[in-house]
Amino acid sequence: MRLSKVIVIVASLIWETNGGTTDKVTTVSTNDRNVFIRSLPGLRGVRSNVYEVYMEPYLFPIGLRAIVELKSLGEDGNPVDGPRGTLNLEQLPNGVRITGTIKGLSPGLHGFHVHEKGDLTKGCSSAGAHFNPYQVQHGAPNDPLRHVGDLGNIQVGEDGVAQVDGTDHYLTLMGVRGAIGRAIVIHEKEDDLGRGRTEDSLKTGSAGARLACGIIGLA
């Protein structure tokens, strides 16, 4: 029997054994190497048939840190007046904690995403689309299927300042869902979390223009 079929069968058995919970990692030995099978992270109790399969190593370095300097950029990639701030990222066992302060935004909710490229040579527009290695539709941070880069919204106070402090269960700093070397982008509008029933909603959350961005680098 082909290895791919064996993995699918084992993954199905693992899922039944785990009772439909998520965030489970199981190791299967084959040909003196380890195969790691992980059910798709998401809301606990949500049944899914999607799995990640890795050959060794399967390591997310706990305590690994990264930093992002957010700036407003022109089309030439040079800084312009506008929102700016600093975010710190830390790999925890249950996800990535993101903390920091962003200033210069209008009060209310603003879309907040990891984009696929760490390329800001043409401003925030060259950071590409949302980081979406599994090629699924846009969604909310707690949806069982979503872009890896879908971090939802940040809340900006009347003083134009957002104090960010949250943990995303799905994003990692390294690996298939790794954020290092990619970009965080702050958007003009609220992210509708894919509920807008339009094509743009299912791609970007209809969050509008990119106001500030920065490359995620190791701290």
C-alpha positions in Angstrom: 0.0 0.0 0.0 1.3 3.5 -0.9 2.5 5.7 2.0 0.0 8.4 1.1 -2.9 5.9 1.6 -1.4 4.7 4.9 -1.2 8.3 6.1 -4.8 9.0 5.2 -6.0 5.8 7.0 -3.9 6.5 10.1 -5.1 10.2 10.2 -8.7 9.0 10.1 -8.1 6.6 13.0 -6.3 9.3 14.9 -9.3 11.7 14.4 -11.8 9.1 15.7 -9.6 8.3 18.7 -9.2 12.0 19.6 -13.0 12.4 19.5 -13.1 15.2 17.0 -10.9 17.6 18.9 -8.3 19.8 17.3 -4.7 20.7 17.9 -3.6 17.0 18.2 -0.2 15.9 17.0 0.5 12.2 16.4 3.8 10.5 15.4 3.9 7.5 13.1 7.3 5.8 12.4 8.0 4.6 8.8 11.3 3.6 7.2 13.3 4.7 10.3 11.8 8.2 10.1 9.0 9.9 11.8 5.8 11.2 10.1 3.9 13.8 12.1 0.1 14.1 11.5 -1.7 17.1 12.9 -5.4 17.8 12.7 -6.2 21.3 11.4 -6.1 23.7 14.2 -9.3 25.6 14.8 -12.2 25.8 17.2 -12.1 22.9 19.6 -14.8 20.4 18.9 -15.1 21.3 15.3 -14.9 18.2 13.1 -12.5 18.5 10.2 -11.0 16.1 7.5 -8.0 18.3 6.9 -4.6 17.3 8.2 -1.1 18.5 8.0 1.5 15.9 7.4 5.3 16.5 8.0 8.4 14.4 7.9 10.7 15.1 10.8 11.5 17.5 12.3 8.2 18.8 13.6 9.4 21.6 15.9 7.9 25.0 16.6 10.6 26.6 18.8 8.7 27.7 21.9 9.9 31.2 23.0 11.1 32.2 19.5 10.5 36.0 19.1 10.0 38.3 16.1 9.4 42.0 15.7 7.6 44.2 13.1 8.2 47.9 12.5 5.0 49.1 10.9 5.2 52.2 8.7 3.2 54.0 6.0 5.0 53.7 2.7 4.7 55.3 -0.7 4.6 53.5 -4.0 8.4 53.8 -4.1 8.7 52.0 -0.8 9.9 55.0 1.1 8.2 56.1 4.4 5.5 58.7 4.3 3.3 60.4 7.0 0.8 58.0 8.4 0.2 55.2 10.9 3.2 53.6 12.5 4.0 51.3 15.4 5.9 48.3 16.6 4.6 44.7 17.2 6.3 41.9 19.0 5.6 38.3 18.3 6.4 35.3 20.5 5.9 31.6 19.7 3.9 29.9 22.5 2.7 26.3 22.7 -0.8 27.4 21.8 0.0 29.8 19.0 1.7 33.2 18.5 1.2 36.1 20.9 1.2 39.5 19.3 1.7 42.6 21.4 2.5 46.2 20.7 1.2 49.7 19.9 0.1 51.3 16.6 -0.6 55.0 16.3 -2.1 57.4 13.8 -5.2 55.4 12.8 -8.8 56.5 12.7 -10.9 55.3 15.6 -12.7 51.9 15.2 -11.8 48.6 13.7 -9.1 48.0 11.1 -8.3 44.8 9.3 -5.1 43.1 10.5 -3.4 40.4 8.4 -0.2 38.6 7.6 0.5 38.9 3.9 2.5 36.4 1.9 5.5 38.4 0.9 8.2 40.3 2.8 8.5 42.6 -0.2 7.9 46.3 0.4 9.8 47.7 -2.5 6.6 49.2 -4.0 5.1 50.0 -0.6 2.5 47.8 1.1 1.0 46.8 -2.2 4.0 44.5 -3.0 3.4 42.4 0.1 1.1 40.2 -2.0 -2.2 38.7 -0.9 -3.1 37.3 2.6 -0.8 34.4 3.6 -2.9 31.5 2.6 -0.8 28.3 2.1 -3.9 26.0 2.1 -5.7 28.0 -0.6 -9.0 28.4 1.3 -11.4 31.3 1.7 -11.0 34.3 4.0 -12.5 34.0 7.4 -12.4 35.0 11.1 -9.5 34.1 13.4 -11.6 31.3 15.1 -13.1 29.8 11.9 -12.0 26.2 11.4 -11.0 27.1 7.8 -9.3 30.5 7.1 -6.3 32.1 5.7 -3.3 31.5 8.0 -2.8 35.3 7.8 -6.4 36.2 8.9 -5.8 37.9 12.2 -9.2 39.7 12.2 -9.3 43.4 13.4 -7.5 45.7 15.8 -9.5 48.2 17.9 -8.4 51.8 17.7 -9.4 54.2 20.4 -10.5 57.8 20.0 -6.9 58.9 20.5 -5.9 57.0 17.3 -4.0 54.4 19.2 -4.4 50.6 19.1 -3.0 48.6 22.0 -2.5 45.1 20.6 -2.4 42.0 22.8 -3.7 38.7 21.6 -2.7 35.1 20.7 -3.5 33.5 17.4 -3.9 29.7 17.6 -3.2 29.1 13.9 -0.2 31.2 13.0 3.3 30.0 13.8 6.7 31.8 13.4 8.3 28.9 11.5 7.1 26.0 9.5 4.4 25.7 6.9 2.4 28.4 8.7 5.5 30.4 9.5 5.3 34.2 9.5 9.0 35.0 9.6 10.0 36.9 6.4 6.4 37.8 5.6 4.6 41.1 6.2 1.9 42.4 8.6 -0.5 44.9 7.0 -3.0 47.3 8.7 -6.0 48.2 6.5 -8.2 51.2 6.1 -11.5 49.5 7.0 -12.9 46.9 9.2 -12.4 43.3 8.1 -15.9 41.7 7.6 -14.4 38.3 8.3 -15.7 36.8 5.0 -19.3 37.4 5.9 -20.0 40.1 3.3 -21.3 37.7 0.6 -19.2 39.2 -2.0 -16.1 37.9 -3.9 -13.9 40.6 -2.3 -15.2 39.6 1.2 -14.1 36.0 0.6 -10.6 37.2 -0.5 -9.8 40.1 1.7 -12.7 40.8 4.1 -13.3 44.0 2.1 -10.9 45.7 4.4 -9.9 48.4 1.9 -6.5 50.1 1.3 -3.3 49.2 3.0 -2.3 52.0 5.5 0.8 50.6 7.1 3.0 47.5 6.9 6.2 45.9 8.1 8.3 42.8 7.5 8.3 40.2 10.3 11.9 39.6 11.3 13.6 37.5 14.0 14.1 39.5 17.2 
